[in-house]
Amino acid sequence: METTAIETKVGYFGNYGGQFVPDHLAAKLNHLYEVFLTYKDEPEFKLEFTNLLKTFVGRPSPLYKAENLSRITGSTIYLKREDLNHTGSHKINNTLGQILLAKRMGATEIIAETGAGQHGVATATVAALMGMKCKVFMGKVDSERQKMNVERMITLGAEVITANDGNATLKDAVDAALTYYVHNPQAFYLLGSAVGPHPYPTIVRYFQSVISEEIKKQIIEIEGRLPDAVVACIGGGSNAIGAFAHFIDLPEVALYAAEAAGEKMELGKTAATLTLGKPMVFQGSYSLCLADEQGNPIPSASIAAGLDYPGIGPEHAHLRDTERVQYHPVSDAEAIEAYKLLSQKEGIIPAIESSHAVALTTKLFKNKGALVVINLSGRGDKDVSRI
Ligand SMILES: *Cc1c(COP(=O)(O)O)cnc(C)c1O
Protein backbone atom coordinates (compact mmCIF):
# COMPACT_ATOMS: atom_id res chain seq x y z
CA MET A 1 0.00 0.00 0.00
CA GLU A 2 2.90 2.37 -0.70
CA THR A 3 1.95 5.89 -1.75
CA THR A 4 4.06 8.83 -2.71
CA ALA A 5 4.20 10.75 0.52
CA ILE A 6 4.75 14.42 -0.05
CA GLU A 7 7.08 14.76 2.91
CA THR A 8 9.67 17.30 1.86
CA LYS A 9 12.16 16.55 4.62
CA VAL A 10 11.62 13.93 7.30
CA GLY A 11 8.50 14.81 9.23
CA TYR A 12 7.62 17.89 7.14
CA PHE A 13 5.00 18.59 4.49
CA GLY A 14 6.12 21.85 2.93
CA ASN A 15 6.71 24.10 5.91
CA TYR A 16 4.29 22.19 8.12
CA GLY A 17 4.78 19.33 10.55
CA GLY A 18 7.89 18.65 12.62
CA GLN A 19 8.25 17.51 16.19
CA PHE A 20 7.79 20.11 18.93
CA VAL A 21 8.04 18.02 22.10
CA PRO A 22 10.42 17.64 25.11
CA ASP A 23 13.69 15.82 24.30
CA HIS A 24 12.84 12.55 26.06
CA LEU A 25 9.63 12.29 24.04
CA ALA A 26 11.46 13.15 20.82
CA ALA A 27 13.78 10.20 21.44
CA LYS A 28 10.77 7.96 22.01
CA LEU A 29 8.99 9.22 18.88
CA ASN A 30 12.11 8.83 16.75
CA HIS A 31 12.37 5.25 17.96
CA LEU A 32 8.72 4.72 16.98
CA TYR A 33 9.54 6.05 13.51
CA GLU A 34 12.48 3.63 13.21
CA VAL A 35 10.23 0.74 14.23
CA PHE A 36 7.61 1.85 11.69
CA LEU A 37 10.21 2.03 8.89
CA THR A 38 11.57 -1.38 9.85
CA TYR A 39 8.23 -3.15 9.88
CA LYS A 40 5.95 -1.42 7.39
CA ASP A 41 7.28 -3.47 4.46
CA GLU A 42 8.29 -6.56 6.40
CA PRO A 43 6.35 -9.55 5.00
CA GLU A 44 5.34 -11.00 8.38
CA PHE A 45 4.09 -7.63 9.67
CA LYS A 46 2.16 -6.94 6.47
CA LEU A 47 0.60 -10.39 6.55
CA GLU A 48 -0.54 -9.97 10.15
CA PHE A 49 -1.96 -6.50 9.37
CA THR A 50 -3.78 -7.48 6.18
CA ASN A 51 -5.14 -10.69 7.73
CA LEU A 52 -6.59 -8.76 10.66
CA LEU A 53 -8.00 -6.09 8.32
CA LYS A 54 -9.75 -8.88 6.46
CA THR A 55 -10.98 -11.16 9.25
CA PHE A 56 -11.29 -8.79 12.23
CA VAL A 57 -12.27 -5.51 10.55
CA GLY A 58 -14.13 -6.92 7.54
CA ARG A 59 -12.10 -5.33 4.73
CA PRO A 60 -12.28 -4.57 1.91
CA SER A 61 -15.20 -2.32 2.79
CA PRO A 62 -17.75 -2.20 -0.07
CA LEU A 63 -17.96 0.60 -2.62
CA TYR A 64 -21.71 1.12 -2.83
CA LYS A 65 -23.50 2.87 -5.68
CA ALA A 66 -26.04 5.16 -4.02
CA GLU A 67 -28.70 5.15 -6.76
CA ASN A 68 -31.26 7.27 -4.93
CA LEU A 69 -28.78 9.90 -3.82
CA SER A 70 -27.34 9.93 -7.36
CA ARG A 71 -30.78 10.56 -8.87
CA ILE A 72 -31.57 13.31 -6.38
CA THR A 73 -28.19 14.99 -6.87
CA GLY A 74 -27.73 14.58 -10.60
CA SER A 75 -24.28 12.93 -10.37
CA THR A 76 -23.21 9.31 -9.97
CA ILE A 77 -22.34 8.88 -6.31
CA TYR A 78 -20.57 5.97 -4.68
CA LEU A 79 -20.14 5.55 -0.94
CA LYS A 80 -16.97 4.00 0.44
CA ARG A 81 -18.51 2.10 3.34
CA GLU A 82 -16.05 2.66 6.20
CA ASP A 83 -19.17 2.72 8.38
CA LEU A 84 -19.34 -1.06 7.94
CA ASN A 85 -15.95 -1.67 9.57
CA HIS A 86 -15.83 -3.41 12.94
CA THR A 87 -16.44 -0.72 15.62
CA GLY A 88 -18.20 1.47 13.06
CA SER A 89 -15.65 3.80 11.49
CA HIS A 90 -12.32 4.13 9.69
CA LYS A 91 -10.51 4.57 13.03
CA ILE A 92 -9.91 0.81 13.38
CA ASN A 93 -7.52 0.74 10.37
CA ASN A 94 -5.05 2.97 12.17
CA THR A 95 -5.46 1.49 15.66
CA LEU A 96 -4.79 -1.98 14.33
CA GLY A 97 -1.65 -0.85 12.50
CA GLN A 98 -0.30 1.06 15.49
CA ILE A 99 -0.98 -1.69 18.02
CA LEU A 100 1.00 -4.11 15.87
CA LEU A 101 3.90 -1.63 16.12
CA ALA A 102 3.32 -1.40 19.90
CA LYS A 103 3.52 -5.19 20.09
CA ARG A 104 6.84 -5.19 18.20
CA MET A 105 8.11 -2.57 20.69
CA GLY A 106 7.13 -4.73 23.68
CA ALA A 107 4.59 -2.19 25.00
CA THR A 108 2.21 -3.30 27.75
CA GLU A 109 0.21 -0.10 28.27
CA ILE A 110 -1.67 1.80 25.55
CA ILE A 111 -2.92 5.34 25.97
CA ALA A 112 -5.17 7.27 23.58
CA GLU A 113 -7.28 10.41 23.30
CA THR A 114 -10.78 10.44 21.90
CA GLY A 115 -13.37 12.99 20.77
CA ALA A 116 -16.52 11.26 19.50
CA GLY A 117 -15.32 8.13 21.26
CA GLN A 118 -14.79 6.26 17.98
CA HIS A 119 -11.01 6.27 18.35
CA GLY A 120 -11.32 5.34 22.03
CA VAL A 121 -13.54 2.39 21.17
CA ALA A 122 -11.24 1.30 18.33
CA THR A 123 -8.21 1.53 20.64
CA ALA A 124 -9.93 -0.31 23.51
CA THR A 125 -10.89 -2.98 20.95
CA VAL A 126 -7.38 -3.63 19.65
CA ALA A 127 -5.91 -3.42 23.18
CA ALA A 128 -8.33 -6.17 24.25
CA LEU A 129 -7.34 -8.17 21.18
CA MET A 130 -3.63 -7.90 22.07
CA GLY A 131 -4.05 -8.28 25.84
CA MET A 132 -2.71 -4.82 26.65
CA LYS A 133 -3.80 -2.37 29.33
CA CYS A 134 -5.62 0.67 27.91
CA LYS A 135 -6.31 4.19 29.21
CA VAL A 136 -8.46 6.51 27.12
CA PHE A 137 -8.55 10.28 27.76
CA MET A 138 -11.81 12.02 26.86
CA GLY A 139 -13.17 15.52 27.44
CA LYS A 140 -15.98 15.60 29.98
CA VAL A 141 -18.37 17.32 27.54
CA ASP A 142 -17.66 14.69 24.88
CA SER A 143 -18.05 11.86 27.37
CA GLU A 144 -21.53 13.17 28.14
CA ARG A 145 -22.60 13.67 24.53
CA GLN A 146 -21.19 10.26 23.47
CA LYS A 147 -22.23 8.17 26.46
CA MET A 148 -22.73 4.97 24.51
CA ASN A 149 -19.10 4.98 23.38
CA VAL A 150 -17.91 5.47 26.98
CA GLU A 151 -19.88 2.38 27.95
CA ARG A 152 -18.44 0.43 25.04
CA MET A 153 -14.87 1.31 26.09
CA ILE A 154 -15.53 0.22 29.68
CA THR A 155 -17.12 -3.01 28.45
CA LEU A 156 -13.97 -3.65 26.40
CA GLY A 157 -11.88 -3.38 29.57
CA ALA A 158 -10.42 0.10 29.09
CA GLU A 159 -10.16 2.82 31.71
CA VAL A 160 -11.79 6.11 30.64
CA ILE A 161 -10.22 9.23 32.15
CA THR A 162 -12.26 12.41 31.76
CA ALA A 163 -10.51 15.73 31.10
CA ASN A 164 -12.19 18.74 32.67
CA ASP A 165 -9.94 21.53 31.38
CA GLY A 166 -10.86 24.12 28.75
CA ASN A 167 -13.93 23.20 26.71
CA ALA A 168 -13.52 19.59 27.91
CA THR A 169 -13.50 18.33 24.31
CA LEU A 170 -10.91 16.71 22.03
CA LYS A 171 -8.15 19.34 22.39
CA ASP A 172 -8.24 18.89 26.17
CA ALA A 173 -8.22 15.10 25.84
CA VAL A 174 -5.06 15.36 23.70
CA ASP A 175 -3.46 17.71 26.27
CA ALA A 176 -4.28 15.22 29.06
CA ALA A 177 -2.92 12.27 27.07
CA LEU A 178 0.27 14.18 26.17
CA THR A 179 0.79 15.18 29.81
CA TYR A 180 0.39 11.56 30.91
CA TYR A 181 2.81 10.50 28.16
CA VAL A 182 5.44 13.05 29.25
CA HIS A 183 5.37 11.51 32.75
CA ASN A 184 4.95 7.89 31.63
CA PRO A 185 7.10 7.52 28.51
CA GLN A 186 6.99 3.70 28.82
CA ALA A 187 3.36 3.85 27.61
CA PHE A 188 2.58 3.60 23.90
CA TYR A 189 0.60 6.62 22.72
CA LEU A 190 -1.80 5.41 20.04
CA LEU A 191 -2.73 8.68 18.34
CA GLY A 192 -6.06 8.74 16.50
CA SER A 193 -5.61 11.15 13.62
CA ALA A 194 -3.04 12.46 11.15
CA VAL A 195 -2.03 15.18 13.62
CA GLY A 196 0.53 15.74 16.36
CA PRO A 197 4.33 15.49 16.23
CA HIS A 198 6.27 13.49 13.65
CA PRO A 199 5.97 10.53 13.02
CA TYR A 200 2.22 10.33 13.70
CA PRO A 201 0.96 12.16 10.58
CA THR A 202 3.10 9.82 8.44
CA ILE A 203 2.16 6.62 10.29
CA VAL A 204 -1.56 7.38 10.41
CA ARG A 205 -1.60 8.28 6.70
CA TYR A 206 0.12 5.00 5.89
CA PHE A 207 -2.34 2.80 7.78
CA GLN A 208 -5.39 4.74 6.54
CA SER A 209 -4.26 4.74 2.91
CA VAL A 210 -5.80 1.28 2.58
CA ILE A 211 -9.04 3.24 1.98
CA SER A 212 -7.89 4.89 -1.27
CA GLU A 213 -6.02 1.77 -2.34
CA GLU A 214 -9.36 -0.07 -2.25
CA ILE A 215 -11.41 2.78 -3.77
CA LYS A 216 -9.09 2.95 -6.76
CA LYS A 217 -9.26 -0.79 -7.40
CA GLN A 218 -13.03 -1.00 -6.83
CA ILE A 219 -14.06 1.97 -8.99
CA ILE A 220 -11.94 0.73 -11.89
CA GLU A 221 -13.54 -2.72 -11.54
CA ILE A 222 -17.07 -1.30 -11.47
CA GLU A 223 -16.92 1.80 -13.71
CA GLY A 224 -13.79 1.08 -15.72
CA ARG A 225 -12.30 4.46 -14.86
CA LEU A 226 -11.07 6.73 -12.11
CA PRO A 227 -13.60 8.93 -10.31
CA ASP A 228 -13.90 12.63 -11.18
CA ALA A 229 -13.74 13.45 -7.48
CA VAL A 230 -13.26 12.01 -4.01
CA VAL A 231 -14.91 13.78 -1.06
CA ALA A 232 -14.22 13.27 2.66
CA CYS A 233 -14.97 15.04 5.91
CA ILE A 234 -12.07 16.41 7.90
CA GLY A 235 -11.47 16.61 11.64
CA GLY A 236 -7.77 15.98 12.22
CA GLY A 237 -7.61 14.64 8.70
CA SER A 238 -7.06 10.86 8.90
CA ASN A 239 -10.03 9.53 6.92
CA ALA A 240 -9.51 12.28 4.32
CA ILE A 241 -5.79 11.60 3.84
CA GLY A 242 -6.55 7.87 3.74
CA ALA A 243 -9.19 8.40 1.05
CA PHE A 244 -6.92 10.78 -0.94
CA ALA A 245 -3.48 9.14 -0.64
CA HIS A 246 -3.54 7.01 -3.80
CA PHE A 247 -5.08 9.84 -5.86
CA ILE A 248 -2.80 12.73 -4.91
CA ASP A 249 -0.48 11.98 -7.85
CA LEU A 250 -3.43 11.69 -10.27
CA PRO A 251 -4.44 15.26 -11.19
CA GLU A 252 -7.54 14.07 -13.09
CA VAL A 253 -9.12 13.13 -9.74
CA ALA A 254 -10.33 16.25 -7.89
CA LEU A 255 -10.10 16.06 -4.10
CA TYR A 256 -12.50 17.81 -1.73
CA ALA A 257 -12.66 17.94 2.05
CA ALA A 258 -15.60 19.14 4.12
CA GLU A 259 -14.60 20.84 7.34
CA ALA A 260 -17.01 21.70 10.13
CA ALA A 261 -18.21 25.29 9.87
CA GLY A 262 -20.21 24.71 13.06
CA GLU A 263 -23.04 27.06 13.81
CA LYS A 264 -21.42 29.90 11.87
CA MET A 265 -18.06 30.98 10.48
CA GLU A 266 -16.98 32.95 13.51
CA LEU A 267 -14.17 32.12 15.96
CA GLY A 268 -15.64 30.24 18.92
CA LYS A 269 -18.57 28.94 16.86
CA THR A 270 -16.72 26.97 14.21
CA ALA A 271 -14.14 24.23 13.62
CA ALA A 272 -13.16 25.47 10.13
CA THR A 273 -9.40 25.40 10.71
CA LEU A 274 -8.37 25.31 7.04
CA THR A 275 -10.44 28.38 6.26
CA LEU A 276 -9.84 30.46 9.40
CA GLY A 277 -6.74 28.92 11.06
CA LYS A 278 -3.31 30.51 11.48
CA PRO A 279 0.05 28.77 11.12
CA MET A 280 1.51 28.02 14.58
CA VAL A 281 2.89 25.28 16.79
CA PHE A 282 0.03 23.38 18.40
CA GLN A 283 0.14 20.02 20.19
CA GLY A 284 3.59 19.05 18.96
CA SER A 285 3.38 20.14 15.34
CA TYR A 286 3.56 23.27 13.18
CA SER A 287 0.28 23.51 11.31
CA LEU A 288 -2.88 25.60 11.16
CA CYS A 289 -4.91 26.27 14.29
CA LEU A 290 -7.86 28.42 15.27
CA ALA A 291 -6.35 31.17 17.41
CA ASP A 292 -6.93 34.67 18.77
CA GLU A 293 -4.87 37.79 17.91
CA GLN A 294 -2.18 36.77 20.45
CA GLY A 295 -1.88 33.30 18.95
CA ASN A 296 -3.66 31.44 21.76
CA PRO A 297 -5.72 28.47 20.53
CA ILE A 298 -9.46 29.18 20.48
CA PRO A 299 -11.82 26.29 21.27
CA SER A 300 -13.60 24.91 18.23
CA ALA A 301 -17.32 24.21 17.98
CA SER A 302 -19.19 21.67 15.86
CA ILE A 303 -22.20 19.45 16.21
CA ALA A 304 -19.86 16.59 15.27
CA ALA A 305 -17.63 15.62 18.22
CA GLY A 306 -15.21 13.94 15.81
CA LEU A 307 -14.66 17.20 13.88
CA ASP A 308 -14.57 19.45 16.93
CA TYR A 309 -10.84 20.21 16.96
CA PRO A 310 -9.06 23.58 16.51
CA GLY A 311 -6.02 22.03 14.78
CA ILE A 312 -5.43 20.10 11.56
CA GLY A 313 -2.89 17.58 10.31
CA PRO A 314 0.17 19.25 8.71
CA GLU A 315 -0.18 17.45 5.38
CA HIS A 316 -3.61 19.04 4.89
CA ALA A 317 -2.21 22.52 5.59
CA HIS A 318 0.29 21.84 2.82
CA LEU A 319 -2.33 20.39 0.45
CA ARG A 320 -4.38 23.52 1.00
CA ASP A 321 -1.46 25.82 0.18
CA THR A 322 -0.59 23.85 -2.95
CA GLU A 323 -4.31 23.75 -3.88
CA ARG A 324 -4.21 20.00 -4.57
CA VAL A 325 -7.19 19.61 -2.23
CA GLN A 326 -10.12 22.05 -1.99
CA TYR A 327 -11.37 22.57 1.56
CA HIS A 328 -14.94 23.80 2.08
CA PRO A 329 -16.79 24.60 5.30
CA VAL A 330 -20.13 22.85 5.89
CA SER A 331 -22.47 24.09 8.62
CA ASP A 332 -24.15 22.08 11.40
CA ALA A 333 -27.53 22.68 9.71
CA GLU A 334 -26.31 21.43 6.32
CA ALA A 335 -24.81 18.33 7.95
CA ILE A 336 -28.08 17.53 9.75
CA GLU A 337 -29.98 17.86 6.49
CA ALA A 338 -27.57 15.46 4.74
CA TYR A 339 -27.78 13.05 7.69
CA LYS A 340 -31.56 12.87 7.23
CA LEU A 341 -31.28 12.66 3.45
CA LEU A 342 -28.94 9.66 3.47
CA SER A 343 -30.92 7.94 6.22
CA GLN A 344 -34.27 8.34 4.48
CA LYS A 345 -33.24 7.97 0.84
CA GLU A 346 -30.58 5.26 1.08
CA GLY A 347 -31.36 3.48 4.34
CA ILE A 348 -27.91 4.31 5.69
CA ILE A 349 -27.57 6.36 8.88
CA PRO A 350 -24.24 8.16 8.52
CA ALA A 351 -22.12 9.53 11.36
CA ILE A 352 -22.81 13.24 11.72
CA GLU A 353 -19.10 13.71 10.84
CA SER A 354 -19.51 11.85 7.54
CA SER A 355 -22.74 13.78 6.86
CA HIS A 356 -20.56 16.86 6.26
CA ALA A 357 -19.03 15.09 3.23
CA VAL A 358 -22.47 14.08 1.95
CA ALA A 359 -23.68 17.69 2.27
CA LEU A 360 -20.67 19.07 0.40
CA THR A 361 -21.12 16.52 -2.40
CA THR A 362 -24.79 17.30 -2.97
CA LYS A 363 -23.90 21.00 -3.08
CA LEU A 364 -20.84 20.82 -5.38
CA PHE A 365 -22.11 18.14 -7.75
CA LYS A 366 -25.73 19.20 -8.19
CA ASN A 367 -26.65 18.29 -11.81
CA LYS A 368 -22.99 17.89 -12.82
CA GLY A 369 -23.20 14.32 -14.14
CA ALA A 370 -19.89 13.61 -12.39
CA LEU A 371 -18.57 10.34 -10.96
CA VAL A 372 -17.97 10.99 -7.27
CA VAL A 373 -16.85 8.84 -4.35
CA ILE A 374 -17.77 9.93 -0.82
CA ASN A 375 -15.74 8.40 1.96
CA LEU A 376 -18.46 7.48 4.46
CA SER A 377 -16.16 7.53 7.48
CA GLY A 378 -18.57 6.09 10.06
CA ARG A 379 -22.03 5.02 11.05
CA GLY A 380 -24.49 7.21 12.89
CA ASP A 381 -25.86 5.01 15.69
CA LYS A 382 -23.98 7.17 18.19
CA ASP A 383 -25.79 10.28 16.90
CA VAL A 384 -29.38 9.09 16.70
CA SER A 385 -30.55 10.18 20.14
CA ARG A 386 -28.94 13.64 19.93
CA ILE A 387 -30.13 14.51 16.44
C1 LIG B 1 -13.02 10.65 14.20
C2 LIG B 1 -13.94 10.70 13.09
C3 LIG B 1 -13.80 11.63 12.04
C4 LIG B 1 -12.77 12.72 12.02
O1 LIG B 1 -11.45 12.34 12.17
P1 LIG B 1 -10.42 12.36 10.96
O2 LIG B 1 -9.12 12.05 11.60
O3 LIG B 1 -10.47 13.69 10.33
O4 LIG B 1 -10.85 11.28 10.03
C5 LIG B 1 -14.67 11.56 10.98
N1 LIG B 1 -15.66 10.65 10.94
C6 LIG B 1 -15.84 9.75 11.92
C7 LIG B 1 -16.96 8.78 11.81
C8 LIG B 1 -14.99 9.74 13.03
O5 LIG B 1 -15.17 8.84 13.99
The ligand as an SDF file (V2000), in Angstrom:
LIG
                    3D

 15 15  0  0  0  0  0  0  0  0999 V2000
  -13.0160   10.6470   14.1950 C   0  0  0  0  0  0  0  0  0  0  0  0
  -13.9420   10.6960   13.0900 C   0  0  0  0  0  0  0  0  0  0  0  0
  -13.8000   11.6330   12.0380 C   0  0  0  0  0  0  0  0  0  0  0  0
  -12.7740   12.7200   12.0240 C   0  0  0  0  0  0  0  0  0  0  0  0
  -11.4480   12.3400   12.1700 O   0  0  0  0  0  0  0  0  0  0  0  0
  -10.4230   12.3560   10.9600 P   0  0  0  0  0  0  0  0  0  0  0  0
   -9.1200   12.0450   11.5980 O   0  0  0  0  0  0  0  0  0  0  0  0
  -10.4680   13.6920   10.3330 O   0  0  0  0  0  0  0  0  0  0  0  0
  -10.8480   11.2840   10.0330 O   0  0  0  0  0  0  0  0  0  0  0  0
  -14.6730   11.5630   10.9780 C   0  0  0  0  0  0  0  0  0  0  0  0
  -15.6560   10.6530   10.9360 N   0  0  0  0  0  0  0  0  0  0  0  0
  -15.8420    9.7490   11.9210 C   0  0  0  0  0  0  0  0  0  0  0  0
  -16.9550    8.7840   11.8110 C   0  0  0  0  0  0  0  0  0  0  0  0
  -14.9880    9.7410   13.0300 C   0  0  0  0  0  0  0  0  0  0  0  0
  -15.1710    8.8380   13.9860 O   0  0  0  0  0  0  0  0  0  0  0  0
  1  2  1  0
  2  3  1  0
  2 14  2  0
  3  4  1  0
  3 10  2  0
  4  5  1  0
  5  6  1  0
  6  7  2  0
  6  8  1  0
  6  9  1  0
 10 11  1  0
 11 12  2  0
 12 13  1  0
 12 14  1  0
 14 15  1  0
M  END
$$$$
